[in-house]
Protein backbone atom coordinates (compact mmCIF):
# COMPACT_ATOMS: atom_id res chain seq x y z
CA UNK A 1 0.00 0.00 0.00
CA UNK A 2 1.44 3.35 -1.04
CA UNK A 3 1.30 6.34 1.23
CA UNK A 4 -0.59 9.46 0.24
CA UNK A 5 1.53 12.55 0.75
CA UNK A 6 0.33 16.14 0.89
CA UNK A 7 3.28 18.42 1.59
CA UNK A 8 1.67 21.85 1.15
CA UNK A 9 -1.39 23.00 3.10
CA UNK A 10 -2.67 25.99 5.05
CA UNK A 11 -4.65 26.50 8.25
CA UNK A 12 -6.32 29.61 9.61
CA UNK A 13 -3.01 30.56 11.20
CA UNK A 14 -2.36 32.04 7.76
CA UNK A 15 -5.02 32.11 5.03
CA UNK A 16 -6.76 28.75 5.31
CA UNK A 17 -10.31 28.28 6.55
CA UNK A 18 -9.71 25.43 9.00
CA UNK A 19 -7.87 25.44 12.31
CA UNK A 20 -4.69 23.34 12.44
CA UNK A 21 -6.56 20.53 14.20
CA UNK A 22 -9.47 20.70 11.75
CA UNK A 23 -7.09 20.67 8.80
CA UNK A 24 -5.35 17.53 10.06
CA UNK A 25 -8.70 15.83 10.63
CA UNK A 26 -9.81 16.82 7.13
CA UNK A 27 -6.61 15.41 5.64
CA UNK A 28 -7.08 12.13 7.52
CA UNK A 29 -10.69 11.88 6.34
CA UNK A 30 -9.47 12.22 2.75
CA UNK A 31 -6.87 9.49 3.02
CA UNK A 32 -3.72 11.55 3.52
CA UNK A 33 -1.04 9.63 5.45
CA UNK A 34 1.74 12.23 5.55
CA UNK A 35 0.79 15.91 5.82
CA UNK A 36 2.90 19.06 5.93
CA UNK A 37 1.34 22.17 7.43
CA UNK A 38 3.01 25.04 5.58
CA UNK A 39 1.36 28.25 6.73
CA UNK A 40 2.60 31.50 5.23
CA UNK A 41 5.48 32.92 7.26
CA UNK A 42 4.14 31.47 10.52
CA UNK A 43 4.95 28.42 12.65
CA UNK A 44 2.43 28.83 15.44
CA UNK A 45 -0.02 26.18 14.21
CA UNK A 46 2.45 23.31 14.19
CA UNK A 47 2.09 22.20 17.82
CA UNK A 48 -1.70 22.01 17.56
CA UNK A 49 -1.42 20.18 14.25
CA UNK A 50 0.97 17.64 15.81
CA UNK A 51 -1.49 16.89 18.60
CA UNK A 52 -4.21 16.25 16.02
CA UNK A 53 -1.89 14.16 13.83
CA UNK A 54 -1.13 11.88 16.76
CA UNK A 55 -4.86 11.54 17.42
CA UNK A 56 -5.67 10.69 13.81
CA UNK A 57 -2.70 8.39 13.21
CA UNK A 58 -1.03 10.36 10.43
CA UNK A 59 2.49 11.76 10.21
CA UNK A 60 2.87 15.54 10.41
CA UNK A 61 5.80 17.25 8.72
CA UNK A 62 6.71 20.59 10.26
CA UNK A 63 6.61 23.11 7.47
CA UNK A 64 6.35 26.75 6.46
CA UNK A 65 5.86 28.72 3.24
CA UNK A 66 8.16 31.74 3.03
CA UNK A 67 7.50 34.69 0.74
CA UNK A 68 10.59 35.80 -1.18
CA UNK A 69 11.40 38.50 -3.72
CA UNK A 70 13.41 37.41 -6.75
CA UNK A 71 13.94 39.76 -9.71
CA UNK A 72 11.09 41.96 -8.44
CA UNK A 73 8.76 38.94 -8.43
CA UNK A 74 7.15 37.29 -5.44
CA UNK A 75 7.93 33.59 -5.15
CA UNK A 76 7.13 31.10 -2.40
CA UNK A 77 9.61 28.69 -0.87
CA UNK A 78 8.26 25.81 1.21
CA UNK A 79 10.37 24.49 4.06
CA UNK A 80 9.82 20.85 5.03
CA UNK A 81 11.01 19.17 8.23
CA UNK A 82 12.08 22.50 9.67
CA UNK A 83 12.72 23.01 13.38
CA UNK A 84 9.92 25.33 14.58
CA UNK A 85 12.05 26.38 17.56
CA UNK A 86 15.01 27.53 15.47
CA UNK A 87 15.47 31.09 16.72
CA UNK A 88 16.84 32.68 13.52
CA UNK A 89 13.88 31.36 11.54
CA UNK A 90 11.32 32.49 14.13
CA UNK A 91 12.87 35.98 14.28
CA UNK A 92 12.97 36.42 10.50
CA UNK A 93 9.36 35.27 10.10
CA UNK A 94 8.20 37.72 12.78
CA UNK A 95 9.65 40.54 10.68
CA UNK A 96 7.88 39.23 7.58
CA UNK A 97 4.54 39.21 9.41
CA UNK A 98 5.00 42.89 10.32
CA UNK A 99 5.68 43.64 6.66
CA UNK A 100 2.58 41.69 5.65
CA UNK A 101 0.34 43.89 7.77
CA UNK A 102 1.87 47.05 6.31
CA UNK A 103 1.24 45.68 2.81
CA UNK A 104 -2.35 44.89 3.75
CA UNK A 105 -2.92 48.48 4.82
CA UNK A 106 -1.54 49.66 1.47
CA UNK A 107 -3.84 47.25 -0.36
CA UNK A 108 -6.83 48.61 1.54
CA UNK A 109 -5.86 52.18 0.62
CA UNK A 110 -5.40 51.23 -3.03
CA UNK A 111 -8.80 49.54 -3.20
CA UNK A 112 -10.45 52.57 -1.56
CA UNK A 113 -9.19 54.71 -4.45
CA UNK A 114 -11.32 52.66 -6.86
CA UNK A 115 -14.39 52.82 -4.63
CA UNK A 116 -13.98 49.62 -2.60
CA UNK A 117 -14.22 50.87 0.96
CA UNK A 118 -13.32 49.11 4.22
CA UNK A 119 -11.39 46.33 2.47
CA UNK A 120 -8.59 46.32 5.05
CA UNK A 121 -11.03 46.18 7.96
CA UNK A 122 -13.07 43.48 6.25
CA UNK A 123 -10.04 41.37 5.41
CA UNK A 124 -8.68 41.78 8.93
CA UNK A 125 -12.00 40.59 10.36
CA UNK A 126 -11.76 37.46 8.23
CA UNK A 127 -8.14 36.95 9.23
CA UNK A 128 -8.99 37.26 12.94
CA UNK A 129 -5.69 36.75 14.76
CA UNK A 130 -3.84 35.26 11.79
CA UNK A 131 -1.56 37.07 9.38
CA UNK A 132 -3.05 39.15 6.58
CA UNK A 133 -2.79 37.73 3.06
CA UNK A 134 -4.31 38.46 -0.33
CA UNK A 135 -6.67 35.53 0.17
CA UNK A 136 -8.39 37.44 3.01
CA UNK A 137 -8.93 40.39 0.68
CA UNK A 138 -10.19 38.04 -2.02
CA UNK A 139 -12.71 36.49 0.35
CA UNK A 140 -13.91 39.96 1.39
CA UNK A 141 -14.32 41.07 -2.23
CA UNK A 142 -16.23 37.92 -3.19
CA UNK A 143 -18.52 38.25 -0.17
CA UNK A 144 -19.29 41.82 -1.19
CA UNK A 145 -20.06 41.02 -4.82
CA UNK A 146 -16.97 42.38 -6.57
CA UNK A 147 -16.18 39.03 -8.25
CA UNK A 148 -17.68 35.56 -8.51
CA UNK A 149 -14.81 33.70 -6.85
CA UNK A 150 -11.34 34.19 -5.40
CA UNK A 151 -9.62 33.29 -8.68
CA UNK A 152 -11.52 36.07 -10.44
CA UNK A 153 -10.68 38.53 -7.66
CA UNK A 154 -6.96 37.93 -8.02
CA UNK A 155 -7.13 38.43 -11.78
CA UNK A 156 -9.18 41.62 -11.53
CA UNK A 157 -7.78 43.30 -8.42
CA UNK A 158 -4.83 41.69 -6.64
CA UNK A 159 -2.03 41.02 -9.13
CA UNK A 160 0.58 43.40 -10.48
CA UNK A 161 -0.97 46.23 -12.49
CA UNK A 162 -4.41 45.89 -10.89
CA UNK A 163 -6.06 48.28 -8.38
CA UNK A 164 -5.47 46.28 -5.20
CA UNK A 165 -1.87 45.31 -5.81
CA UNK A 166 0.77 46.64 -3.41
CA UNK A 167 4.48 46.18 -4.02
CA UNK A 168 6.32 44.37 -1.24
CA UNK A 169 9.98 43.55 -0.76
CA UNK A 170 10.05 40.12 0.86
CA UNK A 171 12.95 38.04 2.12
CA UNK A 172 15.56 37.30 -0.53
CA UNK A 173 15.90 33.80 -1.93
CA UNK A 174 19.29 33.05 -0.44
CA UNK A 175 18.16 33.99 3.08
CA UNK A 176 14.99 31.91 2.86
CA UNK A 177 16.84 28.81 1.68
CA UNK A 178 19.58 29.31 4.27
CA UNK A 179 17.08 29.67 7.14
CA UNK A 180 15.25 26.53 6.10
CA UNK A 181 18.37 24.42 5.71
CA UNK A 182 20.02 25.82 8.87
CA UNK A 183 16.92 24.73 10.80
CA UNK A 184 17.39 21.18 9.52
CA UNK A 185 14.79 21.42 6.77
CA UNK A 186 14.59 21.07 3.00
CA UNK A 187 13.78 24.05 0.77
CA UNK A 188 11.23 23.48 -2.01
CA UNK A 189 10.11 25.89 -4.75
CA UNK A 190 6.32 26.01 -4.40
CA UNK A 191 4.05 25.75 -7.50
CA UNK A 192 6.68 26.99 -10.00
CA UNK A 193 4.16 26.93 -12.84
CA UNK A 194 2.30 29.87 -11.33
CA UNK A 195 5.14 32.37 -11.68
CA UNK A 196 5.10 32.96 -15.47
CA UNK A 197 8.87 33.41 -15.50
CA UNK A 198 9.58 32.24 -19.02
CA UNK A 199 12.15 29.55 -19.79
CA UNK A 200 15.29 31.67 -19.36
CA UNK A 201 14.30 33.06 -15.95
CA UNK A 202 13.10 29.63 -14.79
CA UNK A 203 16.45 28.07 -15.62
CA UNK A 204 18.25 30.93 -13.84
CA UNK A 205 16.01 30.55 -10.79
CA UNK A 206 16.65 26.82 -10.56
CA UNK A 207 20.39 27.26 -10.95
CA UNK A 208 20.45 29.95 -8.24
CA UNK A 209 18.14 27.97 -5.94
CA UNK A 210 20.33 24.88 -6.19
CA UNK A 211 23.50 26.91 -5.58
CA UNK A 212 22.03 28.16 -2.27
CA UNK A 213 21.26 24.63 -1.12
CA UNK A 214 17.68 24.28 -2.39
CA UNK A 215 16.47 20.68 -2.37
CA UNK A 216 13.33 20.22 -4.44
CA UNK A 217 10.59 21.52 -6.73
CA UNK A 218 6.85 21.04 -6.30
CA UNK A 219 6.11 18.96 -9.37
CA UNK A 220 2.55 17.82 -8.65
CA UNK A 221 0.39 20.54 -7.15
CA UNK A 222 -3.21 21.57 -7.63
CA UNK A 223 -2.43 24.60 -9.82
CA UNK A 224 -0.29 22.59 -12.27
CA UNK A 225 -1.63 20.83 -15.34
CA UNK A 226 -0.55 17.28 -16.25
CA UNK A 227 1.84 18.61 -18.93
CA UNK A 228 3.42 20.78 -16.22
CA UNK A 229 3.95 17.69 -14.06
CA UNK A 230 6.18 16.36 -16.84
CA UNK A 231 7.80 19.76 -17.46
CA UNK A 232 8.88 20.24 -13.86
CA UNK A 233 9.80 16.58 -13.38
CA UNK A 234 12.22 17.02 -16.29
CA UNK A 235 13.63 20.23 -14.79
CA UNK A 236 14.03 18.59 -11.39
CA UNK A 237 16.03 15.79 -13.02
CA UNK A 238 18.08 18.28 -15.04
CA UNK A 239 19.10 20.24 -11.94
CA UNK A 240 19.52 17.28 -9.60
CA UNK A 241 16.58 18.36 -7.44
CA UNK A 242 14.03 16.15 -5.73
CA UNK A 243 10.30 16.38 -6.42
CA UNK A 244 7.51 17.29 -4.03
CA UNK A 245 3.74 17.05 -4.09
CA UNK A 246 1.11 19.18 -2.35
CA UNK A 247 -2.46 20.34 -2.73
CA UNK A 248 -1.86 23.90 -1.45
CA UNK A 249 -5.18 23.31 0.31
CA UNK A 250 -6.80 26.38 1.88
CA UNK A 251 -10.38 25.22 2.35
CA UNK A 252 -13.58 24.53 0.49
CA UNK A 253 -14.36 27.21 -2.08
CA UNK A 254 -10.88 28.76 -2.16
CA UNK A 255 -8.75 25.77 -3.18
CA UNK A 256 -8.06 24.39 -6.64
CA UNK A 257 -8.42 20.78 -5.48
CA UNK A 258 -9.57 18.67 -2.57
CA UNK A 259 -7.01 16.86 -0.43
CA UNK A 260 -6.19 13.27 -1.35
CA UNK A 261 -6.86 13.75 -5.08
CA UNK A 262 -3.44 14.66 -6.41
CA UNK A 263 -1.84 12.58 -9.14
CA UNK A 264 1.23 10.50 -8.37
CA UNK A 265 4.67 11.93 -9.07
CA UNK A 266 5.94 11.03 -12.54
CA UNK A 267 7.98 7.83 -12.50
CA UNK A 268 11.29 9.58 -13.22
CA UNK A 269 11.07 11.74 -10.08
CA UNK A 270 13.15 11.33 -6.92
CA UNK A 271 10.62 12.02 -4.13
CA UNK A 272 11.53 14.67 -1.61
CA UNK A 273 10.75 12.14 1.13
CA UNK A 274 13.08 9.45 -0.22
CA UNK A 275 15.52 9.63 2.70
CA UNK A 276 13.10 10.65 5.44
CA UNK A 277 12.72 8.44 8.49
CA UNK A 278 9.15 7.17 8.43
CA UNK A 279 8.49 7.48 12.16
CA UNK A 280 5.48 5.55 13.33
CA UNK A 281 4.11 4.62 9.94
CA UNK A 282 4.92 0.93 10.07
CA UNK A 283 3.50 0.63 13.56
CA UNK A 284 0.28 2.17 12.31
CA UNK A 285 0.09 -0.41 9.56
CA UNK A 286 0.21 2.17 6.80
CA UNK A 287 3.02 0.91 4.64
CA UNK A 288 6.24 -0.97 4.26
CA UNK A 289 8.94 1.69 4.35
CA UNK A 290 11.07 -0.24 1.87
CA UNK A 291 8.51 0.68 -0.79
CA UNK A 292 8.46 4.40 -0.15
CA UNK A 293 11.22 5.49 -2.48
N, C-alpha and C positions, 0 to 999 in steps of 0.2 A: 504494500500500500504506500503510495507516494504522499508526502506531506504537501499541504497547501500553504504556501507562503504569501503573506501580504506585508510588504516592507515599506509602506508609505501610507499613513493615515493620520487623521486629525480629530482631536476632541474639542470641546468648548473652551479648553484652556487657550486655544488660538481661535480658529474660525470654523470649527466643526459644530454640529448641532448637539451631539451627544456628550455626556460627561465621560471622563476616562473609563470609569467602571461600565457605563452603558455601552461604550464603544467596544470594549473587550467582549462583553456579553453578546453584542450584535455580531462580532466577528466569529465567535464560537458557534452561534446559531447558524451561520452561513458556511460552516465547515472549515474555517481557517484554523490551522494548527500552530503556525508561527506568525506572530503579529509584531510589527514595529509601530510604536506610537511616535510620530515625527511632527509634533506641533511646531508651528512657526516660531523660531527664536525663543522658545520657552521650554523648560524642563520640569515644570512644577506638577504636571499630571502623571509623571512616570511612577511615583510611589503608589498612587491610587490604582493605576492600571495594573501594576504588579500584583497587588492584592487580589484584584478581580481575575487576573490570569491564573493565579494559583487556584482560585475557587473553581474556575471553569476548565482547568486541566489543559491550558494551552501555554506555549512558551512566548514570553514577552521579550522583545528586543528593545533595549533602551535606545531611543533615537531622537533626532531633532532635524528640522529643516531650516537652514540658515540662508537668509537673503544676502546676495552679494552683488556688487557692481563690477561688470567687466565690459570694457569698451563702451561705457555709457549705457549699457543694457543691464536690466535686472535678471539675474539667474538665481536658481535655487540649488543649494548643495545639501543633500541629506547625509546625516551622520548616523551610522549604525553601530551598535555595541559601544556607544560612548559611555564614559563615566559621568553620571549626572552630578557628582560631587566635585568634579575637577574645577578648581577655583578660577583658573584663567578663562575657561569656557563660560562659567556662570557670570563672571564679571563682564565679559564682552557682550553676552546676550542681554544683560541688563541695560547696557548702553544702547543696543539696537532697539529695545522696547521703548525707550524714551524717544528715540528718533521716529519710531512708528507713530507715536501719538502726535508728534509735531506734524508729520506728514498728513495724518488724518485731519487735523485742524485746517491745513492748507487745502485739502480736498473739499472740505465743507465750505470753505470760503470761495473756492472756484465754482462749485455747483451753485452757490447762492447767486453768483454773477449771471447765471443763465436761468434764474428764476426758481431753482430748486432749494427751498428754504429748509432750515433745521436738519440738514443731512448729517452733520457731525453729531448732533444730539441724538438723532434717531439711530444712527449706527452705533453710537456708544451705548445706548439702551439695549440694543441687541447683543452687543459684546459683553455686557455686564462687567464682570471683573477681569475678563480676558483681554488680551492685546487687541488693538484695532487693526483690521486688515481691510482690503478692498472688498472681500466677500461680505463683510458687515454692511458696507455701503450698498453693494449690489442687492442684498436682501431688503434693505430699506427702500430702495428705488423700485424694486418689484412690488413690494407691499403697497406702495403709494401710486402704482399705475404708470410708472415711467417706462417700463419695458415688460415683456411677457415672461422673461425668465432671466436668471443670472448671467447666462451666456450672452444674451442680447444686451444686457446692461453693460458688460465689459466692452463689447464692441462699440456701443454708442457713446459711452461716457468715461470709461475708466482706463483706457489705454492711451499711449502717447499720441498727442495731437487732438485728443477729445477733451470736452469741458471739465471733467472731474479728475483729470490726470495731474499729479503733482510729482515733480522730479525729486528723487531721493538718492543720496549717496550712501550706499550700504557698505558693509564690510568688503574688503577686497578678497579676491579668490584665494590668494596665497595664505592670508590669515585664517580664512574659514577652514581650508584644508588642514593647515597646521594645528589649529585648535582641536579639530576632530581627531586627527591622528595622535596628537600629544595626549589626548584623553583616553587613548586605547582603542579608538573607533576606526571605522572605514568610511572614507568620503566617497559619495556617489553623486553624479550629476543627475538631478531630477528631471524627468520628462523633457529630454533634450529636443524632441520634435516640436515643442511649443515655442521655441525661441526665434525661429525664422532668421537664422544667422547666415544662411547661404553656405555653400560647401567650403569655401576658403576659410571663413571665420570659424566654422565648426572644426575643421582640421587644426586650426591654430589653438582653439580652446582646448581640444583634447590633448594636444601636445603639451600645452602649458599646465593643464590639470595634472597630467601624469608626472611632469617634472617636479611638481610640488608634493607629490606623494599620493595623489588621488588613486582610488582603488577600483571604481566601477562606474558603469552607466546604467540608468534605468532603461532597459530594453523593452519590456512589456509593462505598459501602464495604460490607464483607461483613456488617456487623450491621444494615444498612438494608434495608427491604423496597422493592419497586418503587414503591409509593405514596409512600414517603418520598423516593425519588429526585426525584419530581415536587414534593413539598412543599418540599424544601430547594433545589431548582433555582429555584422561585418566590421563596423568601426571598432567595436570592443575588441574583436580578434586582432585587427590591424594594429591597435595601440597597446595590446597586451593587458587590457582591462577586463575585469570580471563583469558579469551581467546581473542586474537586479530586477525585481518585479514588485509592483505595488499599485494598488487601486487609486491612491490619492483620495481616499474616501473622506467626505466631509459631512454627509448626511443625506437623507432622502430629499430629492428636489433640487439639490445643489451639487450633486456628484454626477460624473459621466457614466459611472457603472457601479453596480452593487458589489459588495464584497463577495469573494469566493467564485467569481465568474471570469477571472482573467485567464487568458490562454497560457499554455506552458511556454517556457523559454525555448527558443529555437535550439535544435539539437547540437549546434556547433558552439553554444555558449558555455563558458565556465561560470557556474553560479557563484554569486557573491558569498553564499553560505558554505561553499565547498569545504573549507577548513574549520568551520565553527564547531565547537563542542556542542553536542545535542543534549544538553542537560535535561534529564527527566523524561525525554520523549519515549525511550524504550520502556521505561517503567510504566508509562501510561498506555502502553500497547499501541502507540501510533504508527511506529515504523521500525524497520531495521536500519540502523544508521549506516550500514555498509552500502545501502542503496541510494544514499542521499546525494552523492556527487554526480 
